[in-house]
Amino acid sequence: MSHTRTLVEALRKRLGGAAPLPPPAPTPRIPEPPVRVFPRRNEKTAYAKEAATHTTALLGIGHVGTRYATDVVLQFQAELAVAHGAVAHELAPDFAARNALLPLESRVADHRQFLLRPDLGRRLSDESVHRLRAGATKSPDVQPILADGLSAVACEGSGMALLHAFTRACERRGLTVGTPVCARYARVWLEDEIGEIVGAKVAAILLGERPGLGTGDGLSAYLVYEPKLGKTDGDRNMMSNIHARGTPPEVAGDRLAVLAKAMVDQRTSGVSLDLSGLVAELGEAASRAPRAPQERVRLVEVDR
């Protein structure tokens, strides 16, 4: 035996390593599983029923063993597919021309870059800057901008309805409205550069909002007074959930015009804009009370 092995064996003996291991403890008897596992009845608790009236979240969905019920899983997968489809959809290149809008694009090269580089979606391409300077009305009270945002589905679906409703409502309040433009691959802050170039008092970008579960057709609107590069989110006022199941475009267009008029009158926007005297016109949009939950639409029905 080598000297190294001799030293190792001696060390093992000193540490008690040569002593035999104790016998293992007896394994407890595990009962056999039941022949059949019966799921809980599909009934919500009293707490879940009451809480569900205040939110669109899934509450009291029950389970089968350690898993969700099949209809819950299918509904979740269907809602997730709606959101993924909205984000993946691209605004058609000829959408602006078909709707008589001035076409603009951000500095984004393609849809993948649009998702990965939000900063490029906040600035106009050089060609779009020239097109805007040459073809848009200068110094309007309000510059409307229709854009794809994170849901081109929403832009193509109800974007024009919201744009028309907003334009008509602004004109009824005596505001001049600039040349309507359509921005492709656009982020919210793109309104700052557009509004600054045309010299608008208020820039309003109407764009597809970030999809949620089962809601891929929602629009959001962001308004800012004296638009220019460097404005922050604290300088803006916004309205979200503009769609048939939330705030309809016709109603939203009128409320957005009220905001635009208030900005022109008060010469400010964002956190410093006083909405206390506009509750009657803005409704719940000017209230601090919780909003009524949006109706959740079932996308999958399971035969029982």
C-alpha positions, 0 to 999 in steps of 0.5 A: 500500500502506498504511503498516501493510502496509509495516511488516508486509512489512518485518518478515516479511523481517527474520524470514525469512518471505519465504524459501520453505518447504522441501519436505515429507519423503516420506511413508513407505509404510504396509503394507496391513492383513491381510485378516483379524485373528485373535483370541488364543485364549481361554486365561488365562495361568498368572499370571491363573489363579492370581490369579483364585483370590483375587479376583472381578475379571476377569483374563486376559480377552484381547482382539480387536485393540485391544478386549475380546472380545464376551462380556466386553463383554456380561457387563460391560454385564449386570453394570452393568445389575444394579447400576443396576437395584438403585439405581433400585428403590424400596422399596414404600410398603406393604412395612412394613405387609405384613410387620408392621413399624413404618413409618418414613421419613427426611426425604427427599422422593423417590428422586432426593433420596435419592441426592443428599442423604445427610444427609437420609437420616440423620434421621427425619421429624417424623411418624416420630419421633412414630410411633416414640415412640408405637409402639415398645418402650422400652429394649430391649437390641437395636433392629433396623431393616430399611431399603432403603439403596442396594438396595431389591431386597436389602431386599425379597428377603432382608431379612425372612429376615435380620431374623428370623434376627437376632431369634431369635439375639439372643433365644437369647442372652438379649437383649431385642429391640425393636419391629422397624421398617422405614425407607424412604429410609434411610442408615446413620446413621439408626440413631443417632436411632432407637436414641436415641429408644427408649433401646436399648443396641444399634441394628442397621440391616440395609439394602441395600448399595451394589451392585457389578457383578453384585451388586444383592441384597447386604445390610449390617448396622451395629451401634452401642452406645449409639446417639445423634446424633453417633456416627461410623463408628469407633463401629460394627461392620459385616458386608457381602456378606450374600446367597446367594453371600456370607454367607447371612442365617441365618449372618449373623443368628447372627454379628450376634447374637454382636456385639450380645451382645459390645457389651452385655457390653463396653459398647462397639462399633466399634474398641474392641470386643474380638473376640479371644475370639469367633473360634470363633463369628464364624468368618472375620468375626473373622479378619484373613485374606483372605476367600475370593473370592465366586463370580462368576456369568456373566449372559451366554453367547455361542454360539461 
